């Protein structure tokens, strides 16, 4: 069997803007099921490489875009920033839907796995395009009520690592990622510092959209099978109990790895997602 290799490419969008993405296809991609992986802020699609390789080996076609303002994707213009303030998470969802069409993956239903901000976008897409989405998996409990979203906005909607002449923003980013759970791996922390420094503006745009999203209403509208995973030391763990309150048929499970489960608990995510898919196919 040929070794699967993750490839990188760009998809052209209107206004001559390019969305960067990673993809890996199984040995026989014709007719294979598709998983789309949506990353968190302020990471990038690189955070999904381990899961992409795992599921390509199981026969899935895997795609992971870099959100606008993150990784190697385009930065939203000033006018697009105003559109994001008006449209919120739907703006990002529309960008991804345009990419899905250009990738030719909208003929059949797709699975979406989203992490933190990416989980909020998975909910947005599933709620507004039910015929497209076969299942969603939220890694991080993003179904949060209005008052809690306002509290999260006060904590996280702050440009803590805006570039400074003395370079102190680099140390702030390094320290922040240590506190968020990346401190145990030098390689992971270095990778995430690079992504977080690059995306300091994009982080503000997506967070602003996420905290304005009426998450409970959207989550209740999702019709496809839904799995919510979260680590006990993830910043979103406190919202896990709200998942069942809003959507009683959602499946929930605990994983590990703080806010970096995609790297630190691949086995746990795969265990729960495989069981979830087996249950819904049976």
C-alpha positions in Angstrom: 0.0 0.0 0.0 1.4 3.4 -1.0 2.2 5.7 1.9 -0.3 8.6 2.2 1.2 12.0 2.0 -0.5 15.3 3.1 -0.4 17.8 0.2 -0.8 21.6 0.4 -2.6 23.7 -2.1 -4.6 26.9 -2.7 -8.1 27.4 -3.9 -9.0 30.6 -5.7 -11.8 32.7 -4.3 -13.5 35.9 -5.5 -11.4 39.1 -5.2 -8.3 37.2 -6.2 -8.0 35.8 -2.7 -6.6 32.4 -2.0 -7.5 29.9 0.7 -4.7 27.6 1.7 -5.5 24.0 2.6 -4.1 20.6 3.3 -5.5 17.4 1.9 -4.8 13.7 1.8 -6.7 11.1 -0.2 -7.0 7.4 0.3 -5.5 4.9 -2.2 -8.9 4.7 -4.0 -10.6 8.1 -3.5 -13.4 7.5 -5.9 -16.6 7.3 -3.9 -14.9 7.7 -0.6 -16.5 9.5 2.3 -15.2 13.0 3.1 -14.0 14.5 6.4 -13.4 18.3 6.6 -11.3 19.4 9.5 -11.7 23.0 10.8 -9.0 24.3 13.1 -9.2 26.5 16.2 -7.9 30.0 16.8 -5.1 30.7 16.5 -3.8 27.5 15.1 -3.9 26.3 11.5 -4.6 23.2 9.5 -1.3 21.7 10.5 -2.9 20.8 13.8 -4.9 18.1 12.0 -2.2 16.3 10.2 -2.1 13.3 12.6 -5.9 12.8 12.3 -5.9 13.3 8.5 -3.3 10.6 8.0 -5.1 8.3 10.3 -8.4 8.6 8.5 -7.0 8.6 5.0 -5.5 5.2 5.9 -9.1 4.2 6.7 -10.4 5.2 3.3 -11.6 8.8 3.9 -10.8 11.8 1.8 -9.5 14.5 4.2 -9.5 18.2 3.7 -8.3 20.9 6.2 -8.5 24.6 5.2 -6.7 27.4 6.9 -9.3 29.9 8.1 -9.0 33.4 6.5 -6.4 35.3 8.6 -4.7 32.1 9.7 -1.9 29.8 8.4 -1.2 30.6 4.8 -4.6 31.8 3.8 -5.5 35.4 2.8 -6.1 38.1 5.4 -9.5 39.7 5.3 -9.6 43.2 3.9 -10.9 46.1 6.0 -14.3 45.9 4.2 -14.4 42.2 4.8 -13.7 42.8 8.5 -16.9 45.0 8.5 -18.8 42.1 6.8 -17.6 39.7 9.5 -18.9 42.1 12.2 -22.3 42.0 10.4 -22.5 38.4 9.3 -20.5 36.7 12.1 -19.7 33.0 11.7 -21.8 32.8 8.6 -19.2 34.8 6.7 -16.5 32.2 7.5 -19.0 29.4 6.7 -19.7 30.9 3.3 -15.9 31.0 2.5 -15.6 27.3 3.4 -18.7 26.4 1.4 -17.2 28.1 -1.7 -14.0 26.0 -1.2 -16.0 22.8 -0.8 -17.7 23.5 -4.1 -14.3 24.1 -5.8 -12.9 20.9 -4.3 -15.9 19.0 -5.8 -17.0 17.5 -2.4 -20.6 18.7 -2.3 -22.1 15.9 -4.4 -22.5 13.8 -1.3 -22.8 14.5 2.4 -19.6 15.2 4.4 -18.4 14.8 8.0 -17.0 17.8 9.8 -14.7 17.8 12.7 -14.1 21.2 14.3 -11.9 22.3 17.1 -13.0 25.3 19.3 -13.7 28.1 16.8 -13.8 25.4 14.1 -16.4 23.6 16.1 -18.5 26.8 16.1 -18.2 26.9 12.3 -19.1 23.2 12.1 -22.3 24.0 13.9 -23.0 27.0 11.6 -22.6 24.9 8.5 -24.6 21.9 9.8 -27.5 24.2 10.9 -27.8 26.1 7.7 -26.9 23.3 5.2 -28.5 20.2 6.7 -28.5 18.4 3.3 -24.7 18.7 3.0 -23.5 17.5 6.5 -23.6 13.8 7.5 -22.3 14.4 11.0 -20.3 16.9 13.1 -17.8 16.5 15.9 -17.1 19.4 18.2 -13.8 19.2 19.9 -14.4 21.7 22.7 -17.9 22.4 23.9 -18.9 25.6 22.1 -22.6 25.6 22.9 -22.5 28.6 25.2 -25.3 30.9 26.4 -25.4 34.7 25.9 -24.1 35.7 29.4 -21.3 33.2 29.3 -20.3 34.4 25.7 -20.1 37.9 27.0 -17.8 36.7 29.8 -15.6 34.8 27.3 -15.5 37.9 25.1 -14.1 39.9 28.0 -11.4 37.3 28.6 -10.4 36.4 25.1 -11.4 39.2 22.8 -8.2 41.1 23.7 -5.2 41.5 21.3 -2.7 40.2 23.9 0.0 39.6 21.3 -0.2 42.5 19.0 3.3 43.1 17.6 5.5 45.4 19.6 8.9 47.1 18.8 10.6 45.3 21.7 9.3 41.9 20.7 7.6 41.3 24.1 4.6 40.0 22.2 6.7 36.9 21.3 7.3 36.1 25.0 3.6 36.7 25.8 2.6 34.2 23.1 5.1 31.7 24.4 3.8 32.0 28.0 0.2 32.0 26.9 0.6 28.7 25.0 2.3 27.1 28.0 -0.7 28.0 30.2 -3.1 26.7 27.6 -1.6 23.2 27.6 1.2 23.2 25.0 4.0 23.5 27.5 4.9 19.8 27.6 6.1 19.6 24.1 8.8 22.1 22.8 8.0 21.1 19.2 4.2 21.7 19.6 4.7 25.0 21.5 7.1 26.3 18.8 4.7 25.4 16.0 1.8 27.1 17.8 3.8 30.2 18.6 4.4 30.7 14.9 0.7 30.2 14.1 -0.5 32.4 16.9 1.9 35.3 16.1 0.9 35.2 12.5 -2.8 35.2 13.3 -3.1 37.9 15.9 -5.5 39.9 13.7 -7.4 36.9 12.5 -7.9 35.7 16.0 -9.8 38.9 16.9 -12.1 38.6 13.9 -13.1 35.0 14.5 -13.5 35.4 18.2 -15.7 38.4 17.7 -17.8 36.3 15.4 -17.9 33.3 17.7 -19.0 35.3 20.8 -21.8 36.9 18.8 -23.1 33.6 17.5 -26.4 32.5 19.0 -24.8 29.1 19.7 -27.6 27.5 21.6 -30.2 28.3 18.9 -27.9 27.1 16.1 -26.9 23.9 17.9 -30.6 23.0 18.6 -31.2 23.3 14.8 -28.5 20.8 13.9 -30.3 17.6 12.6 -27.3 15.3 11.8 -25.7 13.0 14.4 -23.5 15.1 16.7 -20.5 14.2 18.9 -19.0 16.6 21.4 -15.5 15.8 22.9 -13.7 17.9 25.5 -10.7 17.5 27.8 -11.3 18.3 31.5 -8.5 20.9 31.4 -9.8 22.5 28.2 -11.0 26.1 28.7 -14.4 25.0 27.3 -14.9 22.0 29.7 -17.2 24.1 31.9 -19.7 24.3 29.1 -20.0 20.5 28.5 -23.2 20.2 30.7 -24.9 22.7 28.4 -24.6 20.4 25.4 -27.2 18.0 26.7 -29.5 20.7 28.0 -29.7 22.2 24.4 -29.5 18.9 22.4 -30.3 15.8 24.4 -29.5 13.4 21.6 -25.9 14.7 21.2 -23.2 12.2 22.2 -20.6 13.5 24.6 -17.3 12.0 25.8 -14.2 13.1 27.7 -10.8 13.1 26.1 -7.4 14.5 27.2 -4.9 17.0 26.0 -6.2 20.3 27.4 -6.6 22.7 24.4 -4.4 20.7 22.2 -6.1 17.4 22.0 -5.6 17.2 18.2 -1.9 16.6 19.0 -1.9 15.2 22.5 -4.8 12.7 22.4 -5.2 11.5 18.8 -6.0 8.0 20.1 -8.8 9.3 22.3 -10.4 11.4 19.6 -10.2 8.4 17.1 -11.7 6.0 19.7 -14.7 8.2 20.3 -15.3 9.2 16.7 -15.0 5.6 15.4 -17.5 4.4 18.0 -19.8 7.3 17.1 -19.7 6.5 13.4 -20.2 2.8 14.0 -23.3 3.6 16.1 -24.8 5.9 13.5 -24.0 3.6 10.5 -25.5 0.5 12.3 
